[in-house]
Amino acid sequence: MSHIDELLNNTLPLLDVEWTDEGEAAGLEEPANLGEGFELVGRLTQKDSRIHMTYIWVTELDEETHWVNEHVHDYDEVLIWTGSDPENPRDLGAEIYMEIDGERRTITESGSIYIPAGTKHCPLGFIRVTRPFTFSALSLAPEYKSTR
């Protein structure tokens, strides 16, 4: 076995996270348009990793749906959303909303947002999704957790 084998993740384990700001723990119903969430990098795949990155497919939805409540992390985070049209990769195929420090943005293009540690962010949700897209969260910490 090579040391590279410990760095490679081709298993994509399901997320093992205690969500506090979404789903049942936050008193929210899980949106029906979310696929399974996977860990790309983190303690499940690379035990010494100092970052955590997730990946999930978001599928079609024609009604506004709230996903994540407002929260704070004690580490920097990057949220990434990527459209699936190879002819127009900038088009998200969706309209989503996101708040940072109470300021709401509507997003319709592939992109990302850098969230410095201590910054209130979310709610996050979908206004409409007409074509599947991927959503990833990169936490500059070995595991995901919020401080509310």
DSSP file (Angstrom, degrees, kcal/mol; ACC not computed):
  #  RESIDUE AA STRUCTURE BP1 BP2  ACC     N-H-->O    O-->H-N    N-H-->O    O-->H-N    TCO  KAPPA ALPHA  PHI   PSI    X-CA   Y-CA   Z-CA
    1    1 A M              0   0    0      0, 0.0     2,-0.2     0, 0.0     0, 0.0   0.000 360.0 360.0 360.0 132.8    0.0    0.0    0.0
    2    2 A S    >>  -     0   0    0      1,-0.1     3,-0.9     0, 0.0     4,-0.6  -0.554 360.0-118.6 -89.8 155.6    1.3    3.4   -1.0
    3    3 A H  G >4 S+     0   0    0      1,-0.2     3,-0.6    -2,-0.2     4,-0.5   0.753 113.9  66.7 -63.6 -22.2    1.0    6.6    1.1
    4    4 A I  G >> S+     0   0    0      1,-0.2     4,-1.6     2,-0.2     3,-1.2   0.827  87.3  67.0 -67.8 -31.4   -1.0    8.0   -1.7
    5    5 A D  G <4 S+     0   0    0     -3,-0.9    -1,-0.2     1,-0.3    -2,-0.2   0.845  97.0  54.3 -58.3 -33.4   -3.8    5.5   -1.1
    6    6 A E  G << S+     0   0    0     -3,-0.6    -1,-0.3    -4,-0.6    -2,-0.2   0.709 109.7  48.0 -72.7 -19.8   -4.4    7.2    2.3
    7    7 A L  T <4 S+     0   0    0     -3,-1.2     2,-0.3    -4,-0.5    -2,-0.2   0.719  94.7  88.1 -91.1 -24.4   -4.9   10.5    0.4
    8    8 A L     <  -     0   0    0     -4,-1.6     2,-0.5    -3,-0.0     3,-0.1  -0.564  56.3-165.8 -80.9 135.8   -7.2    9.2   -2.3
    9    9 A N        +     0   0    0     -2,-0.3    -3,-0.1     1,-0.1    36,-0.1  -0.917  30.9 143.3-121.7 103.6  -11.0    9.2   -1.7
   10   10 A N        +     0   0    0     -2,-0.5    -1,-0.1     1,-0.0    30,-0.0   0.141  63.1  73.5-120.0  17.7  -12.9    7.1   -4.1
   11   11 A T  S    S-     0   0    0     29,-0.1    29,-0.1    -3,-0.1    -2,-0.1   0.699  75.8-156.8 -99.3 -24.9  -15.4    5.8   -1.6
   12   12 A L        -     0   0    0     28,-0.1    28,-0.1    27,-0.1     3,-0.1   0.945  17.0-151.0  42.7  69.2  -17.5    9.0   -1.2
   13   13 A P        -     0   0    0      0, 0.0    26,-2.5     0, 0.0    -1,-0.1  -0.347  21.1-100.1 -66.3 148.2  -18.9    8.2    2.3
   14   14 A L  B     -A   38   0A   0     24,-0.2    24,-0.3     1,-0.1    22,-0.0  -0.355  54.2 -85.3 -61.9 148.4  -22.3    9.6    3.2
   15   15 A L        -     0   0    0     22,-2.2     2,-0.4     1,-0.1    -1,-0.1  -0.277  34.8-163.6 -59.7 139.3  -22.0   12.6    5.4
   16   16 A D        +     0   0    0     -3,-0.1     2,-0.4     2,-0.0    -1,-0.1  -0.725  40.4 135.0-123.0  76.7  -21.7   11.9    9.1
   17   17 A V        -     0   0    0     -2,-0.4     2,-1.2   126,-0.1   128,-0.1  -0.959  57.8-131.1-130.5 141.0  -22.6   15.4   10.5
   18   18 A E        -     0   0    0     -2,-0.4     2,-0.3   126,-0.3    -2,-0.0  -0.782  32.1-155.0 -89.7  94.1  -24.8   16.6   13.3
   19   19 A W        +     0   0    0     -2,-1.2     6,-0.2     1,-0.2   126,-0.0  -0.540  23.4 170.6 -71.0 129.2  -26.7   19.3   11.5
   20   20 A T  S    S+     0   0    0     -2,-0.3    -1,-0.2     5,-0.1     3,-0.0   0.547  74.6  44.9-111.5 -13.3  -28.0   21.9   13.9
   21   21 A D  S    S+     0   0    0     48,-0.1    48,-3.7     5,-0.0     2,-0.3   0.279 112.9  40.4-118.6   8.6  -29.3   24.5   11.4
   22   22 A E  B >  S+G   68   0B   0     46,-0.2     3,-0.5     6,-0.1     4,-0.4  -0.970  96.5  11.5-149.4 163.1  -31.1   22.3    8.9
   23   23 A G  G > >S-     0   0    0     44,-0.6     5,-2.5    -2,-0.3     3,-1.5  -0.172 115.4 -22.3  66.7-160.2  -33.4   19.4    8.8
   24   24 A E  G > 5S+     0   0    0      1,-0.3     3,-1.7     3,-0.2    -1,-0.2   0.825 132.3  60.2 -56.2 -39.5  -35.1   17.8   11.8
   25   25 A A  G < 5S+     0   0    0     -3,-0.5    -1,-0.3     1,-0.3    -2,-0.2   0.778 110.0  43.7 -62.9 -25.7  -32.6   19.2   14.4
   26   26 A A  G < 5S-     0   0    0     -3,-1.5    -1,-0.3    -4,-0.4    -2,-0.2   0.316 121.2-106.4 -99.3   6.5  -33.6   22.8   13.2
   27   27 A G  T < 5S+     0   0    0     -3,-1.7     2,-0.3     1,-0.3    -3,-0.2   0.742  81.4 126.7  75.1  22.6  -37.3   22.0   13.1
   28   28 A L      < -     0   0    0     -5,-2.5     2,-0.4    39,-0.1    -1,-0.3  -0.845  63.3-120.2-114.5 149.3  -37.3   22.0    9.3
   29   29 A E        -     0   0    0     -2,-0.3    -6,-0.2    -3,-0.1     3,-0.1  -0.713  38.4-110.0 -81.6 136.3  -38.4   19.5    6.8
   30   30 A E        -     0   0    0     -2,-0.4    37,-0.1    -8,-0.1    -1,-0.1  -0.510  39.5-107.3 -66.1 126.1  -35.6   18.2    4.6
   31   31 A P    >   -     0   0    0      0, 0.0     3,-1.2     0, 0.0    -1,-0.1  -0.300  20.3-135.6 -56.1 136.6  -36.2   19.6    1.1
   32   32 A A  T 3  S+     0   0    0      1,-0.3    -2,-0.1    -3,-0.1    29,-0.0   0.634  97.5  66.7 -69.6 -14.3  -37.4   16.8   -1.3
   33   33 A N  T 3  S+     0   0    0     26,-0.1    26,-3.2    25,-0.0     2,-0.5   0.246  77.3 102.9 -95.2  14.1  -35.0   17.9   -4.0
   34   34 A L  B <   -B   58   0A   0     -3,-1.2    24,-0.2    24,-0.2     3,-0.1  -0.826  56.5-153.1 -99.5 133.3  -31.8   17.1   -2.2
   35   35 A G        -     0   0    0     22,-2.7     2,-0.2    -2,-0.5    -1,-0.0  -0.109  45.9 -58.5 -81.8-170.1  -29.8   14.0   -3.1
   36   36 A E        -     0   0    0      1,-0.1    21,-0.5    20,-0.0     2,-0.4  -0.492  55.5-127.4 -69.4 142.4  -27.5   12.1   -0.7
   37   37 A G        -     0   0    0     -2,-0.2   -22,-2.2    19,-0.1     2,-0.3  -0.785  26.1-164.0 -94.2 137.3  -24.7   14.2    0.7
   38   38 A F  E     -AC  14  55A   0     17,-2.8    17,-1.8    -2,-0.4     2,-0.6  -0.871  19.6-126.3-120.3 151.3  -21.1   13.0    0.4
   39   39 A E  E     + C   0  54A   0    -26,-2.5    15,-0.2    -2,-0.3     3,-0.1  -0.873  23.0 177.5 -93.9 123.3  -17.8   13.8    2.1
   40   40 A L  E    S+     0   0A   0     13,-3.1     2,-0.3    -2,-0.6    14,-0.2   0.826  75.5   5.2 -88.8 -39.6  -15.1   14.6   -0.4
   41   41 A V  E    S+ C   0  53A   0     12,-1.3    12,-2.7     4,-0.0    -1,-0.4  -0.993  93.1  82.5-144.0 140.3  -12.5   15.5    2.1
   42   42 A G  S >> S-     0   0    0     -2,-0.3     4,-3.3    10,-0.2     3,-1.1  -0.951  87.3 -42.5 154.1-169.4  -12.6   15.3    5.9
   43   43 A R  T 34 S+     0   0    0     99,-1.1    -1,-0.1    -2,-0.3   100,-0.1   0.726 125.6  57.3 -64.2 -23.7  -12.2   13.0    8.9
   44   44 A L  T 34 S+     0   0    0      2,-0.1    -1,-0.3     1,-0.1     3,-0.2   0.802 122.5  23.0 -75.2 -27.1  -14.1   10.1    7.3
   45   45 A T  T <4 S+     0   0    0     -3,-1.1     2,-0.4     1,-0.3    -2,-0.2   0.780 135.5  24.5-110.8 -35.5  -11.8    9.9    4.3
   46   46 A Q    ><  -     0   0    0     -4,-3.3     3,-2.7     1,-0.1    -1,-0.3  -0.856  67.9-159.8-134.7  97.2   -8.4   11.5    5.4
   47   47 A K  T 3  S+     0   0    0     -2,-0.4    -4,-0.1     1,-0.3    -1,-0.1   0.709  90.4  46.9 -56.2 -25.3   -8.0   11.2    9.2
   48   48 A D  T 3  S+     0   0    0     -6,-0.1    -1,-0.3     2,-0.0    -5,-0.1   0.339  82.0 130.5 -98.7   7.1   -5.4   14.0    9.3
   49   49 A S    <   -     0   0    0     -3,-2.7    -6,-0.1    -7,-0.2    -3,-0.0  -0.299  44.5-161.1 -62.5 142.1   -7.3   16.5    7.1
   50   50 A R  S    S+     0   0    0     91,-0.1     2,-0.3    -8,-0.1    93,-0.2   0.279  73.9  59.2-104.3   7.7   -7.6   20.0    8.4
   51   51 A I        -     0   0    0     91,-0.2     2,-0.4    89,-0.2    89,-0.2  -0.885  65.7-151.0-129.8 163.9  -10.5   20.8    6.0
   52   52 A H  E     - D   0 139A   0     87,-2.5    87,-3.8    -2,-0.3     2,-0.4  -0.995  14.6-178.1-136.4 128.2  -14.0   19.3    5.4
   53   53 A M  E     -CD  41 138A   0    -12,-2.7   -13,-3.1    -2,-0.4   -12,-1.3  -0.993   4.1-167.4-134.2 132.4  -15.7   19.4    2.0
   54   54 A T  E     -CD  39 137A   0     83,-2.2    83,-0.6    -2,-0.4     2,-0.3  -0.683   3.4-161.0-113.8 166.9  -19.2   18.1    1.1
   55   55 A Y  E     +CD  38 136A   0    -17,-1.8   -17,-2.8    -2,-0.2     2,-0.3  -0.984  14.1 165.4-150.5 132.8  -21.0   17.5   -2.1
   56   56 A I  E     - D   0 135A   0     79,-1.8    79,-2.7    -2,-0.3     2,-0.4  -0.992  30.4-128.0-150.5 142.8  -24.7   17.1   -2.9
   57   57 A W  E     - D   0 134A   0    -21,-0.5   -22,-2.7    -2,-0.3     2,-0.5  -0.758  18.7-156.3 -88.2 138.3  -26.9   17.2   -6.0
   58   58 A V  E     -BD  34 133A   0     75,-3.2    75,-2.1    -2,-0.4   -24,-0.2  -0.975  16.0-162.1-114.1 125.2  -29.9   19.5   -6.0
   59   59 A T        -     0   0    0    -26,-3.2    72,-0.1    -2,-0.5   -26,-0.1  -0.424  33.6 -52.2-105.8 179.6  -32.7   18.5   -8.3
   60   60 A E        +     0   0    0     70,-0.1     2,-0.3    -2,-0.1    -1,-0.2  -0.055  53.8 166.1 -56.0 146.0  -35.7   20.2   -9.8
   61   61 A L  B     -H  129   0B   0     68,-2.4    68,-3.3    -3,-0.1    70,-0.1  -0.931  22.4-167.6-160.0 134.6  -38.2   22.1   -7.6
   62   62 A D        +     0   0    0     -2,-0.3     2,-0.4    66,-0.2    66,-0.0   0.303  68.4  65.9-114.4  11.0  -40.9   24.6   -8.6
   63   63 A E  S    S-     0   0    0     66,-0.1    63,-0.1     2,-0.0     2,-0.1  -0.981  91.8 -96.2-131.1 147.4  -41.8   26.0   -5.2
   64   64 A E        -     0   0    0     -2,-0.4     2,-0.4    61,-0.1    63,-0.2  -0.359  46.9-176.0 -61.9 132.2  -39.8   28.2   -2.8
   65   65 A T  E     - I   0 126B   0     61,-3.0    61,-2.8    -2,-0.1     2,-0.3  -0.990  21.9-137.4-138.7 125.5  -38.3   26.0   -0.2
   66   66 A H  E     + I   0 125B   0     -2,-0.4    59,-0.2    59,-0.2     3,-0.1  -0.610  26.7 169.0 -77.8 138.3  -36.2   26.9    2.9
   67   67 A W  E     +     0   0B   0     57,-2.6   -44,-0.6     1,-0.3     2,-0.4   0.763  55.7  24.6-116.7 -54.3  -33.2   24.7    3.5
   68   68 A V  E     -GI  22 124B   0     56,-2.1    56,-1.9   -46,-0.1    -1,-0.3  -0.955  65.9-135.9-127.5 135.3  -30.7   26.1    6.1
   69   69 A N        -     0   0    0    -48,-3.7    52,-0.1    -2,-0.4   -48,-0.1  -0.356  43.3 -78.0 -79.3 164.2  -31.3   28.5    9.1
   70   70 A E        +     0   0    0     52,-0.1     2,-0.3    -2,-0.1    52,-0.2  -0.345  66.1 149.1 -60.1 141.1  -29.0   31.4   10.0
   71   71 A H  B     -J  121   0B   0     50,-2.1    50,-2.3    51,-0.1     2,-0.3  -0.952  35.0-129.3-162.4 178.6  -25.9   30.3   11.9
   72   72 A V        -     0   0    0     -2,-0.3    75,-3.4    48,-0.2    76,-0.8  -0.972  10.9-155.3-138.5 148.0  -22.2   31.0   12.5
   73   73 A H        -     0   0    0     46,-0.3    45,-2.9    -2,-0.3    46,-0.2  -0.898  20.8-137.1-119.2 155.1  -19.0   29.0   12.3
   74   74 A D  S    S+     0   0    0     -2,-0.3     2,-0.3    71,-0.3    43,-0.1   0.126  90.7  56.0 -94.7  20.9  -15.7   29.6   14.2
   75   75 A Y  S    S-     0   0    0     41,-0.1    43,-0.3    40,-0.1    -2,-0.2  -0.943  96.4 -91.2-141.2 161.5  -13.8   28.8   11.0
   76   76 A D        -     0   0    0     64,-0.3    64,-2.7    -2,-0.3     2,-0.3  -0.420  43.2-169.4 -71.5 151.0  -13.9   30.2    7.4
   77   77 A E  E     -FE 115 139A   0     38,-2.2    38,-3.6    62,-0.2     2,-0.4  -0.990  15.5-156.1-142.2 148.9  -16.2   28.5    4.9
   78   78 A V  E     -FE 114 138A   0     60,-2.4    60,-3.2    -2,-0.3     2,-0.4  -0.997   9.0-158.2-125.1 126.4  -16.8   28.6    1.2
   79   79 A L  E     -FE 113 137A   0     34,-2.2    34,-2.1    -2,-0.4     2,-0.4  -0.888  13.6-168.7-103.1 137.0  -20.1   27.6   -0.3
   80   80 A I  E     -FE 112 136A   0     56,-3.0    56,-2.9    -2,-0.4     2,-0.4  -0.985  12.1-176.3-132.5 131.3  -20.1   26.5   -4.0
   81   81 A W  E     -FE 111 135A   0     30,-2.7    30,-2.7    -2,-0.4     2,-0.4  -0.998   8.4-172.0-130.0 133.0  -22.9   26.0   -6.5
   82   82 A T  E     - E   0 134A   0     52,-2.4    52,-2.4    -2,-0.4     8,-0.1  -0.982  16.7-133.8-133.3 123.2  -22.3   24.7  -10.0
   83   83 A G  E     - E   0 133A   0      6,-0.7     9,-0.2    -2,-0.4    50,-0.2  -0.169  10.4-138.6 -67.3 166.5  -24.7   24.4  -12.9
   84   84 A S        +     0   0    0     48,-0.5    -1,-0.1     8,-0.3     8,-0.1   0.238  65.8 108.9-115.4  12.1  -24.9   21.3  -15.0
   85   85 A D    >   -     0   0    0      6,-0.5     3,-1.1     3,-0.3     6,-0.2  -0.807  48.1-165.5 -93.1 107.3  -25.2   22.7  -18.6
   86   86 A P  T 3  S+     0   0    0      0, 0.0    -1,-0.2     0, 0.0    -3,-0.0   0.734  89.6  56.0 -65.3 -20.2  -21.9   22.0  -20.4
   87   87 A E  T 3  S+     0   0    0      1,-0.2    -2,-0.0    -3,-0.1    -3,-0.0   0.710 126.8  17.6 -80.7 -21.1  -23.0   24.5  -23.1
   88   88 A N  S X  S+     0   0    0     -3,-1.1     3,-1.6     3,-0.1    -3,-0.3  -0.522  70.1 171.8-148.2  72.0  -23.5   27.3  -20.6
   89   89 A P  T 3  S+     0   0    0      0, 0.0    -6,-0.7     0, 0.0    21,-0.2   0.677  75.8  62.8 -64.7 -17.3  -21.7   26.4  -17.3
   90   90 A R  T 3  S+     0   0    0     19,-0.1    20,-2.7    -8,-0.1     2,-0.6   0.757  82.5  90.6 -77.4 -23.3  -22.3   29.8  -15.8
   91   91 A D  E <   -K  109   0B   0     -3,-1.6    -6,-0.5    18,-0.2    18,-0.2  -0.633  63.1-161.5 -76.2 117.9  -26.1   29.3  -15.8
   92   92 A L  E     -     0   0B   0     16,-2.0    -8,-0.3    -2,-0.6    17,-0.2   0.803  23.4-136.0 -70.0 -29.1  -27.0   27.6  -12.5
   93   93 A G  E    S+     0   0B   0     15,-0.6    37,-2.4     1,-0.3    38,-1.8   0.728  77.6  67.5  75.9  21.1  -30.4   26.4  -13.8
   94   94 A A  E    S- L   0 129B   0     14,-0.3     2,-0.4    35,-0.3    -1,-0.3  -0.972  73.8-130.8-160.2 166.6  -31.9   27.6  -10.6
   95   95 A E  E     + L   0 128B   0     33,-3.0    32,-3.2    -2,-0.3    33,-1.7  -0.973  35.4 171.0-128.3 115.2  -32.7   30.6   -8.5
   96   96 A I  E     -KL 107 126B   0     11,-2.4    11,-3.0    -2,-0.4     2,-0.4  -0.823  21.6-139.1-121.2 161.2  -31.5   30.3   -4.9
   97   97 A Y  E     +KL 106 125B   0     28,-2.4    28,-2.0    -2,-0.3     2,-0.3  -0.934  19.0 175.4-123.4 150.3  -31.3   32.8   -2.0
   98   98 A M  E     -KL 105 124B   0      7,-2.2     7,-2.7    -2,-0.4     2,-0.4  -0.989  14.7-150.9-150.5 137.8  -28.6   33.3    0.6
   99   99 A E  E     -K  104   0B   0     24,-1.2    23,-3.2    -2,-0.3     2,-0.4  -0.931   6.9-171.9-114.3 140.4  -28.2   35.9    3.3
  100  100 A I  E >  S-KL 103 121B   0      3,-2.0     3,-2.3    -2,-0.4    21,-0.2  -0.995  81.7 -16.0-126.6 122.4  -24.9   37.1    4.7
  101  101 A D  T 3  S-     0   0    0     19,-3.0    20,-0.1    -2,-0.4    -1,-0.1   0.869 130.6 -53.3  48.6  40.4  -25.1   39.3    7.9
  102  102 A G  T 3  S+     0   0    0     20,-0.3     2,-0.6     1,-0.2    -1,-0.3   0.426 111.0 122.8  80.4  -1.3  -28.8   39.8    7.1
  103  103 A E  E <   -K  100   0B   0     -3,-2.3    -3,-2.0     2,-0.0     2,-0.3  -0.854  53.9-143.7 -99.0 117.9  -28.3   41.0    3.5
  104  104 A R  E     -K   99   0B   0     -2,-0.6     2,-0.4    -5,-0.2    -5,-0.2  -0.578  16.6-173.2 -87.0 139.4  -30.1   38.8    1.0
  105  105 A R  E     -K   98   0B   0     -7,-2.7    -7,-2.2    -2,-0.3     2,-0.5  -0.982  16.3-144.5-126.8 141.6  -28.8   37.8   -2.4
  106  106 A T  E     -K   97   0B   0     -2,-0.4     2,-0.4    -9,-0.2    -9,-0.2  -0.927  20.6-158.3-103.5 130.8  -30.6   36.0   -5.2
  107  107 A I  E     +K   96   0B   0    -11,-3.0   -11,-2.4    -2,-0.5     4,-0.1  -0.929  30.1 156.1-118.3 130.0  -28.2   33.7   -7.1
  108  108 A T  E     +     0   0B   0     -2,-0.4   -16,-2.0   -13,-0.2   -15,-0.6   0.328  60.2  68.5-129.5   1.2  -28.8   32.4  -10.7
  109  109 A E  E    S-K   91   0B   0    -18,-0.2   -18,-0.2   -17,-0.2   -19,-0.1  -0.893  90.1 -93.4-124.1 153.1  -25.3   31.7  -11.8
  110  110 A S  S    S+     0   0    0    -20,-2.7     2,-0.3    -2,-0.3   -28,-0.2  -0.316  72.7 107.2 -56.6 144.5  -22.6   29.2  -10.9
  111  111 A G  E     -F   81   0A   0    -30,-2.7   -30,-2.7    -4,-0.1     2,-0.3  -0.984  51.9-112.5 172.5-163.3  -20.3   30.6   -8.3
  112  112 A S  E     -F   80   0A   0     -2,-0.3     2,-0.4   -32,-0.2   -32,-0.2  -0.956  10.1-141.7-153.8 167.2  -19.2   30.6   -4.7
  113  113 A I  E     -F   79   0A   0    -34,-2.1   -34,-2.2    -2,-0.3     2,-0.5  -0.989  12.8-140.9-140.5 132.8  -19.2   32.7   -1.6
  114  114 A Y  E     -F   78   0A   0     -2,-0.4   -36,-0.2   -36,-0.2    -2,-0.0  -0.803  16.3-165.9 -90.9 127.2  -16.4   33.1    1.0
  115  115 A I  E     -F   77   0A   0    -38,-3.6   -38,-2.2    -2,-0.5     3,-0.1  -0.924  13.1-142.3-118.6 104.9  -17.7   33.3    4.6
  116  116 A P    >   -     0   0    0      0, 0.0     3,-1.8     0, 0.0   -43,-0.2  -0.279  37.6 -83.1 -63.6 151.3  -15.2   34.5    7.1
  117  117 A A  T 3  S+     0   0    0      1,-0.3   -43,-0.2   -43,-0.1   -41,-0.1  -0.227 117.2  25.4 -51.1 139.2  -15.2   32.9   10.6
  118  118 A G  T 3  S+     0   0    0    -45,-2.9     2,-0.5   -43,-0.3    -1,-0.3   0.431  88.5 132.4  84.7  -0.3  -17.8   34.6   12.9
  119  119 A T    <   -     0   0    0     -3,-1.8   -46,-0.3   -46,-0.2     2,-0.3  -0.744  57.5-128.1 -89.8 125.1  -20.0   35.8   10.0
  120  120 A K        +     0   0    0     -2,-0.5   -19,-3.0   -48,-0.1     2,-0.3  -0.532  38.8 175.0 -66.5 131.1  -23.7   35.2   10.3
  121  121 A H  E     +JL  71 100B   0    -50,-2.3   -50,-2.1    -2,-0.3   -21,-0.2  -0.985  14.8  22.8-144.6 156.2  -25.0   33.5    7.2
  122  122 A C  E     +     0   0B   0    -23,-3.2   -20,-0.3     1,-0.4     2,-0.2   0.030  11.2 168.8  81.4 163.7  -28.2   32.0    5.9
  123  123 A P  E     -     0   0B   0      0, 0.0   -24,-1.2     0, 0.0    -1,-0.4   0.237  51.4-175.0 -68.1 156.8  -31.1   31.4    5.6
  124  124 A L  E     +IL  68  98B   0    -56,-1.9   -57,-2.6    -2,-0.2   -56,-2.1  -0.991  14.7 137.6-130.1 136.4  -30.4   29.5    2.4
  125  125 A G  E     -IL  66  97B   0    -28,-2.0   -28,-2.4    -2,-0.4     2,-0.4  -0.963  46.3 -92.2-165.4-178.1  -33.1   28.1    0.2
  126  126 A F  E     -IL  65  96B   0    -61,-2.8   -61,-3.0    -2,-0.3   -30,-0.2  -0.910  16.5-177.8-112.5 131.5  -34.4   27.5   -3.3
  127  127 A I  E    S-     0   0B   0    -32,-3.2     2,-0.3    -2,-0.4   -31,-0.2   0.840  80.9 -26.8 -87.3 -45.4  -36.8   29.8   -5.2
  128  128 A R  E     - L   0  95B   0    -33,-1.7   -33,-3.0   -64,-0.1    -1,-0.4  -0.948  52.6-155.7-162.5 152.0  -36.9   27.4   -8.1
  129  129 A V  E     +HL  61  94B   0    -68,-3.3   -68,-2.4    -2,-0.3   -35,-0.3  -0.958  16.1 169.0-133.8 115.2  -34.7   24.8   -9.6
  130  130 A T  S    S+     0   0    0    -37,-2.4   -36,-0.2    -2,-0.4   -70,-0.1   0.595  73.5  24.5-101.2 -14.2  -35.2   24.0  -13.3
  131  131 A R  S    S-     0   0    0    -38,-1.8    -1,-0.3   -39,-0.1   -46,-0.1  -0.985  93.3 -96.6-149.1 138.4  -32.1   21.9  -13.9
  132  132 A P        +     0   0    0      0, 0.0   -48,-0.5     0, 0.0     2,-0.3  -0.173  44.5 176.8 -55.3 147.2  -30.0   19.9  -11.4
  133  133 A F  E     -DE  58  83A   0    -75,-2.1   -75,-3.2   -50,-0.2     2,-0.3  -0.945  26.6-112.5-143.3 165.4  -26.9   21.5  -10.0
  134  134 A T  E     -DE  57  82A   0    -52,-2.4   -52,-2.4    -2,-0.3     2,-0.4  -0.784  21.3-162.6-103.5 148.6  -24.2   20.6   -7.4
  135  135 A F  E     +DE  56  81A   0    -79,-2.7   -79,-1.8    -2,-0.3     2,-0.3  -0.997  11.3 178.6-128.7 129.5  -23.7   22.3   -4.1
  136  136 A S  E     -DE  55  80A   0    -56,-2.9   -56,-3.0    -2,-0.4     2,-0.4  -0.952  15.3-156.4-130.1 151.4  -20.6   22.0   -2.0
  137  137 A A  E     -DE  54  79A   0    -83,-0.6   -83,-2.2    -2,-0.3     2,-0.6  -0.995   5.2-162.4-127.8 125.7  -19.4   23.4    1.3
  138  138 A L  E     -DE  53  78A   0    -60,-3.2   -60,-2.4    -2,-0.4     2,-0.5  -0.933   8.4-167.5-109.0 112.1  -15.7   23.7    2.1
  139  139 A S  E     -DE  52  77A   0    -87,-3.8   -87,-2.5    -2,-0.6     2,-1.9  -0.869  21.7-141.0-100.8 128.2  -15.1   24.2    5.8
  140  140 A L  S    S+     0   0    0    -64,-2.7   -64,-0.3    -2,-0.5   -89,-0.2  -0.344  83.0  74.3 -85.3  57.6  -11.6   25.2    6.8
  141  141 A A  S    S-     0   0    0     -2,-1.9    -2,-0.2   -66,-0.1   -91,-0.1  -0.943  96.0-105.5-159.1 156.3  -11.8   22.9    9.8
  142  142 A P  S    S+     0   0    0      0, 0.0   -99,-1.1     0, 0.0     2,-0.3   0.700 101.4  17.9 -69.2 -17.4  -11.6   19.1   10.0
  143  143 A E  S    S-     0   0    0    -93,-0.2     2,-0.3  -101,-0.1   -91,-0.1  -0.992  83.8-103.6-150.5 156.6  -15.4   18.7   10.6
  144  144 A Y        +     0   0    0     -2,-0.3  -126,-0.3    -5,-0.0     2,-0.3  -0.611  50.5 140.8 -81.1 131.6  -18.5   20.8   10.1
  145  145 A K        -     0   0    0     -2,-0.3   -71,-0.3  -128,-0.1     2,-0.3  -0.930  33.4-141.8-163.4 151.7  -20.2   22.4   13.1
  146  146 A S        -     0   0    0     -2,-0.3   -73,-0.2   -73,-0.1   -75,-0.0  -0.780   9.5-155.1-113.1 159.9  -21.9   25.7   13.8
  147  147 A T              0   0    0    -75,-3.4   -74,-0.2    -2,-0.3    -1,-0.1   0.389 360.0 360.0-108.2  -1.0  -21.8   27.9   16.9
  148  148 A R              0   0    0    -76,-0.8   -75,-0.1     0, 0.0    -2,-0.0   0.446 360.0 360.0  64.6 360.0  -25.2   29.4   16.2
